[in-house]
Amino acid sequence: MSVICFDILCQFLPLSLFLYTVYVSLQLVLFGEIVVAQKVMYDKFMDDFLVPFISKGFYVAHCPPEMAEQYRQKLQVSLFE
């Protein structure tokens, strides 16, 4: 069944658009995996994970301090949802 769907999809979409769609989908999946891993680390280690992660990781990525603080707050709020 999936082979038939792939053949039909290739007939109607240019290959570049199809590959771009696959690329974007993989990026979203990877981003989701990273977010889940960070949440698990925070759930397990709390501030022992969060403080070094924000102070070093966000600094290396040239992330503004306001954005790092916003991330910390959202991560902590999501823990209690």
Distance bins in CASP14 RR format, pairs under 12 A and 6 or more apart:
PFRMAT RR
TARGET T0000
AUTHOR 0000-0000-0000
RMODE 2
METHOD distances of the structure
MODEL  1
1 7 0 0 0 0 0 1 0 0 0 0 0
1 8 0 0 0 0 0 1 0 0 0 0 0
2 8 0 0 0 0 0 1 0 0 0 0 0
2 9 0 0 0 0 0 1 0 0 0 0 0
3 9 0 0 0 0 0 1 0 0 0 0 0
3 10 0 0 0 0 0 1 0 0 0 0 0
4 10 0 0 0 0 0 1 0 0 0 0 0
4 11 0 0 0 0 0 1 0 0 0 0 0
5 11 0 0 0 0 0 1 0 0 0 0 0
5 12 0 0 0 0 0 1 0 0 0 0 0
5 13 0 0 0 0 0 1 0 0 0 0 0
5 18 0 0 0 0 0 1 0 0 0 0 0
6 12 0 0 0 0 0 1 0 0 0 0 0
6 13 0 0 0 0 0 1 0 0 0 0 0
6 15 0 0 0 0 0 1 0 0 0 0 0
6 18 0 0 0 0 1 0 0 0 0 0 0
6 22 0 0 0 0 0 1 0 0 0 0 0
7 13 0 0 0 0 0 1 0 0 0 0 0
7 18 0 0 0 0 0 1 0 0 0 0 0
8 18 0 0 0 0 0 1 0 0 0 0 0
9 15 0 0 0 0 0 1 0 0 0 0 0
9 17 0 0 0 0 0 1 0 0 0 0 0
9 18 1 0 0 1 0 0 0 0 0 0 0
9 19 0 0 0 0 0 1 0 0 0 0 0
9 21 0 0 0 0 1 0 0 0 0 0 0
9 22 0 0 0 0 0 1 0 0 0 0 0
10 16 0 0 0 0 0 1 0 0 0 0 0
10 17 0 0 0 0 0 1 0 0 0 0 0
10 18 1 0 0 1 0 0 0 0 0 0 0
10 19 0 0 0 0 0 1 0 0 0 0 0
10 21 0 0 0 0 0 1 0 0 0 0 0
10 22 0 0 0 0 0 1 0 0 0 0 0
11 18 0 0 0 0 0 1 0 0 0 0 0
12 18 0 0 0 0 1 0 0 0 0 0 0
13 19 0 0 0 0 1 0 0 0 0 0 0
13 20 0 0 0 0 1 0 0 0 0 0 0
13 21 1 0 0 1 0 0 0 0 0 0 0
13 22 0 0 0 0 0 1 0 0 0 0 0
14 20 0 0 0 0 1 0 0 0 0 0 0
14 21 0 0 0 0 0 1 0 0 0 0 0
15 21 0 0 0 0 0 1 0 0 0 0 0
15 22 0 0 0 0 0 1 0 0 0 0 0
16 22 0 0 0 0 0 1 0 0 0 0 0
16 23 0 0 0 0 0 1 0 0 0 0 0
17 23 0 0 0 0 0 1 0 0 0 0 0
17 24 0 0 0 0 0 1 0 0 0 0 0
18 24 0 0 0 0 0 1 0 0 0 0 0
18 25 0 0 0 0 0 1 0 0 0 0 0
19 25 0 0 0 0 0 1 0 0 0 0 0
19 26 0 0 0 0 0 1 0 0 0 0 0
20 26 0 0 0 0 0 1 0 0 0 0 0
20 27 0 0 0 0 0 1 0 0 0 0 0
21 27 0 0 0 0 0 1 0 0 0 0 0
21 28 0 0 0 0 0 1 0 0 0 0 0
22 28 0 0 0 0 0 1 0 0 0 0 0
22 29 0 0 0 0 0 1 0 0 0 0 0
23 29 0 0 0 0 0 1 0 0 0 0 0
23 30 0 0 0 0 0 1 0 0 0 0 0
24 30 0 0 0 0 0 1 0 0 0 0 0
24 31 0 0 0 0 0 1 0 0 0 0 0
25 31 0 0 0 0 0 1 0 0 0 0 0
25 32 0 0 0 0 0 1 0 0 0 0 0
26 32 0 0 0 0 0 1 0 0 0 0 0
26 33 0 0 0 0 0 1 0 0 0 0 0
27 33 0 0 0 0 0 1 0 0 0 0 0
27 34 0 0 0 0 0 1 0 0 0 0 0
28 34 0 0 0 0 0 1 0 0 0 0 0
28 35 0 0 0 0 0 1 0 0 0 0 0
29 35 0 0 0 0 0 1 0 0 0 0 0
29 36 0 0 0 0 0 1 0 0 0 0 0
30 36 0 0 0 0 0 1 0 0 0 0 0
30 37 0 0 0 0 0 1 0 0 0 0 0
31 37 0 0 0 0 0 1 0 0 0 0 0
31 38 0 0 0 0 0 1 0 0 0 0 0
32 38 0 0 0 0 1 0 0 0 0 0 0
32 39 0 0 0 0 1 0 0 0 0 0 0
32 40 0 0 0 0 0 1 0 0 0 0 0
33 39 0 0 0 0 0 1 0 0 0 0 0
33 40 0 0 0 0 0 1 0 0 0 0 0
34 40 0 0 0 0 0 1 0 0 0 0 0
34 41 0 0 0 0 0 1 0 0 0 0 0
34 53 0 0 0 0 0 1 0 0 0 0 0
35 41 0 0 0 0 0 1 0 0 0 0 0
35 42 0 0 0 0 0 1 0 0 0 0 0
35 71 0 0 0 0 0 1 0 0 0 0 0
35 74 0 0 0 0 0 1 0 0 0 0 0
35 75 0 0 0 0 1 0 0 0 0 0 0
35 78 0 0 0 0 1 0 0 0 0 0 0
36 42 0 0 0 0 0 1 0 0 0 0 0
36 43 0 0 0 0 0 1 0 0 0 0 0
36 75 0 0 0 0 0 1 0 0 0 0 0
36 78 0 0 0 0 0 1 0 0 0 0 0
37 43 0 0 0 0 0 1 0 0 0 0 0
37 44 0 0 0 0 0 1 0 0 0 0 0
37 49 0 0 0 0 0 1 0 0 0 0 0
37 53 0 0 0 0 0 1 0 0 0 0 0
38 44 0 0 0 0 0 1 0 0 0 0 0
38 45 0 0 0 0 0 1 0 0 0 0 0
38 49 0 0 0 0 1 0 0 0 0 0 0
38 50 0 0 0 0 1 0 0 0 0 0 0
38 53 1 0 0 1 0 0 0 0 0 0 0
38 54 0 0 0 0 0 1 0 0 0 0 0
38 57 0 0 0 0 0 1 0 0 0 0 0
38 58 0 0 0 0 0 1 0 0 0 0 0
38 71 0 0 0 0 1 0 0 0 0 0 0
38 72 0 0 0 0 0 1 0 0 0 0 0
38 74 0 0 0 0 0 1 0 0 0 0 0
38 75 1 0 0 1 0 0 0 0 0 0 0
38 76 0 0 0 0 0 1 0 0 0 0 0
38 78 0 0 0 0 0 1 0 0 0 0 0
38 79 0 0 0 0 0 1 0 0 0 0 0
39 45 0 0 0 0 0 1 0 0 0 0 0
39 46 0 0 0 0 0 1 0 0 0 0 0
39 49 0 0 0 0 0 1 0 0 0 0 0
39 50 0 0 0 0 0 1 0 0 0 0 0
39 53 0 0 0 0 0 1 0 0 0 0 0
39 71 0 0 0 0 0 1 0 0 0 0 0
39 74 0 0 0 0 0 1 0 0 0 0 0
39 75 1 0 0 1 0 0 0 0 0 0 0
39 76 0 0 0 0 0 1 0 0 0 0 0
39 77 0 0 0 0 0 1 0 0 0 0 0
39 78 1 0 0 1 0 0 0 0 0 0 0
39 79 1 0 0 1 0 0 0 0 0 0 0
39 80 0 0 0 0 0 1 0 0 0 0 0
39 81 0 0 0 0 0 1 0 0 0 0 0
40 46 0 0 0 0 0 1 0 0 0 0 0
40 49 0 0 0 0 1 0 0 0 0 0 0
40 75 0 0 0 0 0 1 0 0 0 0 0
40 78 0 0 0 0 0 1 0 0 0 0 0
40 79 0 0 0 0 0 1 0 0 0 0 0
41 47 0 0 0 0 0 1 0 0 0 0 0
41 48 0 0 0 0 1 0 0 0 0 0 0
41 49 1 0 1 0 0 0 0 0 0 0 0
41 50 0 0 0 0 1 0 0 0 0 0 0
41 52 0 0 0 0 0 1 0 0 0 0 0
41 53 1 0 0 1 0 0 0 0 0 0 0
41 75 0 0 0 0 1 0 0 0 0 0 0
41 79 0 0 0 0 0 1 0 0 0 0 0
42 48 0 0 0 0 1 0 0 0 0 0 0
42 49 1 0 1 0 0 0 0 0 0 0 0
42 50 1 0 1 0 0 0 0 0 0 0 0
42 51 0 0 0 0 0 1 0 0 0 0 0
42 52 0 0 0 0 0 1 0 0 0 0 0
42 53 0 0 0 0 1 0 0 0 0 0 0
42 54 0 0 0 0 0 1 0 0 0 0 0
42 71 0 0 0 0 0 1 0 0 0 0 0
42 72 0 0 0 0 1 0 0 0 0 0 0
42 74 0 0 0 0 0 1 0 0 0 0 0
42 75 1 0 1 0 0 0 0 0 0 0 0
42 76 1 0 0 1 0 0 0 0 0 0 0
42 77 0 0 0 0 0 1 0 0 0 0 0
42 78 0 0 0 0 1 0 0 0 0 0 0
42 79 1 0 0 1 0 0 0 0 0 0 0
42 80 0 0 0 0 0 1 0 0 0 0 0
43 49 0 0 0 0 1 0 0 0 0 0 0
43 50 0 0 0 0 0 1 0 0 0 0 0
43 75 0 0 0 0 1 0 0 0 0 0 0
43 76 0 0 0 0 0 1 0 0 0 0 0
43 78 0 0 0 0 1 0 0 0 0 0 0
43 79 1 0 0 1 0 0 0 0 0 0 0
43 80 0 0 0 0 0 1 0 0 0 0 0
44 50 0 0 0 0 0 1 0 0 0 0 0
44 79 0 0 0 0 0 1 0 0 0 0 0
45 51 0 0 0 0 1 0 0 0 0 0 0
45 52 0 0 0 0 1 0 0 0 0 0 0
45 53 0 0 0 0 1 0 0 0 0 0 0
46 53 0 0 0 0 0 1 0 0 0 0 0
46 72 0 0 0 0 0 1 0 0 0 0 0
46 75 0 0 0 0 0 1 0 0 0 0 0
46 76 0 0 0 0 1 0 0 0 0 0 0
46 79 0 0 0 0 1 0 0 0 0 0 0
47 53 0 0 0 0 1 0 0 0 0 0 0
47 54 0 0 0 0 1 0 0 0 0 0 0
47 55 0 0 0 0 0 1 0 0 0 0 0
47 72 0 0 0 0 1 0 0 0 0 0 0
47 75 0 0 0 0 0 1 0 0 0 0 0
47 76 0 0 0 0 1 0 0 0 0 0 0
47 79 0 0 0 0 0 1 0 0 0 0 0
49 55 0 0 0 0 0 1 0 0 0 0 0
49 56 0 0 0 0 0 1 0 0 0 0 0
49 57 0 0 0 0 0 1 0 0 0 0 0
49 72 0 0 0 0 0 1 0 0 0 0 0
49 75 0 0 0 0 1 0 0 0 0 0 0
49 76 0 0 0 0 0 1 0 0 0 0 0
49 79 0 0 0 0 0 1 0 0 0 0 0
50 56 0 0 0 0 0 1 0 0 0 0 0
50 57 0 0 0 0 0 1 0 0 0 0 0
50 58 0 0 0 0 0 1 0 0 0 0 0
50 68 0 0 0 0 0 1 0 0 0 0 0
50 69 0 0 0 0 0 1 0 0 0 0 0
50 71 0 0 0 0 1 0 0 0 0 0 0
50 72 1 0 0 1 0 0 0 0 0 0 0
50 73 0 0 0 0 0 1 0 0 0 0 0
50 74 0 0 0 0 0 1 0 0 0 0 0
50 75 1 0 0 1 0 0 0 0 0 0 0
50 76 0 0 0 0 1 0 0 0 0 0 0
50 79 0 0 0 0 0 1 0 0 0 0 0
51 57 0 0 0 0 0 1 0 0 0 0 0
51 58 0 0 0 0 0 1 0 0 0 0 0
51 68 0 0 0 0 0 1 0 0 0 0 0
51 72 0 0 0 0 1 0 0 0 0 0 0
52 58 0 0 0 0 0 1 0 0 0 0 0
52 59 0 0 0 0 0 1 0 0 0 0 0
52 60 0 0 0 0 0 1 0 0 0 0 0
53 59 0 0 0 0 0 1 0 0 0 0 0
53 60 0 0 0 0 0 1 0 0 0 0 0
53 61 0 0 0 0 0 1 0 0 0 0 0
53 63 0 0 0 0 0 1 0 0 0 0 0
53 68 0 0 0 0 1 0 0 0 0 0 0
53 71 0 0 0 0 1 0 0 0 0 0 0
53 72 0 0 0 0 1 0 0 0 0 0 0
53 75 0 0 0 0 1 0 0 0 0 0 0
54 60 0 0 0 0 0 1 0 0 0 0 0
54 61 0 0 0 0 0 1 0 0 0 0 0
54 63 0 0 0 0 1 0 0 0 0 0 0
54 64 0 0 0 0 0 1 0 0 0 0 0
54 65 0 0 0 0 1 0 0 0 0 0 0
54 66 0 0 0 0 0 1 0 0 0 0 0
54 67 0 0 0 0 1 0 0 0 0 0 0
54 68 1 0 1 0 0 0 0 0 0 0 0
54 69 0 0 0 0 1 0 0 0 0 0 0
54 70 0 0 0 0 0 1 0 0 0 0 0
54 71 1 0 0 1 0 0 0 0 0 0 0
54 72 1 0 1 0 0 0 0 0 0 0 0
54 73 0 0 0 0 0 1 0 0 0 0 0
54 75 0 0 0 0 1 0 0 0 0 0 0
54 76 0 0 0 0 0 1 0 0 0 0 0
55 61 0 0 0 0 0 1 0 0 0 0 0
55 63 0 0 0 0 0 1 0 0 0 0 0
55 65 0 0 0 0 1 0 0 0 0 0 0
55 68 0 0 0 0 1 0 0 0 0 0 0
55 69 0 0 0 0 0 1 0 0 0 0 0
55 72 0 0 0 0 0 1 0 0 0 0 0
56 63 0 0 0 0 0 1 0 0 0 0 0
56 68 0 0 0 0 0 1 0 0 0 0 0
57 63 1 0 0 1 0 0 0 0 0 0 0
57 68 0 0 0 0 1 0 0 0 0 0 0
57 71 0 0 0 0 0 1 0 0 0 0 0
58 64 0 0 0 0 1 0 0 0 0 0 0
58 65 1 0 0 1 0 0 0 0 0 0 0
58 66 0 0 0 0 0 1 0 0 0 0 0
58 67 1 0 0 1 0 0 0 0 0 0 0
58 68 1 0 1 0 0 0 0 0 0 0 0
58 69 0 0 0 0 1 0 0 0 0 0 0
58 70 0 0 0 0 0 1 0 0 0 0 0
58 71 1 0 0 1 0 0 0 0 0 0 0
58 72 0 0 0 0 1 0 0 0 0 0 0
59 65 0 0 0 0 1 0 0 0 0 0 0
59 67 0 0 0 0 0 1 0 0 0 0 0
59 68 0 0 0 0 1 0 0 0 0 0 0
60 68 0 0 0 0 0 1 0 0 0 0 0
61 67 0 0 0 0 1 0 0 0 0 0 0
61 68 0 0 0 0 1 0 0 0 0 0 0
61 71 0 0 0 0 0 1 0 0 0 0 0
62 68 0 0 0 0 0 1 0 0 0 0 0
63 69 0 0 0 0 0 1 0 0 0 0 0
63 70 0 0 0 0 0 1 0 0 0 0 0
63 71 0 0 0 0 1 0 0 0 0 0 0
63 72 0 0 0 0 0 1 0 0 0 0 0
64 70 0 0 0 0 1 0 0 0 0 0 0
64 71 0 0 0 0 0 1 0 0 0 0 0
65 71 0 0 0 0 0 1 0 0 0 0 0
65 72 0 0 0 0 0 1 0 0 0 0 0
66 72 0 0 0 0 0 1 0 0 0 0 0
66 73 0 0 0 0 0 1 0 0 0 0 0
67 73 0 0 0 0 0 1 0 0 0 0 0
67 74 0 0 0 0 0 1 0 0 0 0 0
68 74 0 0 0 0 0 1 0 0 0 0 0
68 75 0 0 0 0 0 1 0 0 0 0 0
69 75 0 0 0 0 0 1 0 0 0 0 0
69 76 0 0 0 0 0 1 0 0 0 0 0
70 76 0 0 0 0 0 1 0 0 0 0 0
70 77 0 0 0 0 0 1 0 0 0 0 0
71 77 0 0 0 0 0 1 0 0 0 0 0
71 78 0 0 0 0 0 1 0 0 0 0 0
72 78 0 0 0 0 0 1 0 0 0 0 0
72 79 0 0 0 0 0 1 0 0 0 0 0
73 79 0 0 0 0 0 1 0 0 0 0 0
73 80 0 0 0 0 0 1 0 0 0 0 0
74 80 0 0 0 0 0 1 0 0 0 0 0
74 81 0 0 0 0 0 1 0 0 0 0 0
75 81 0 0 0 0 0 1 0 0 0 0 0
END
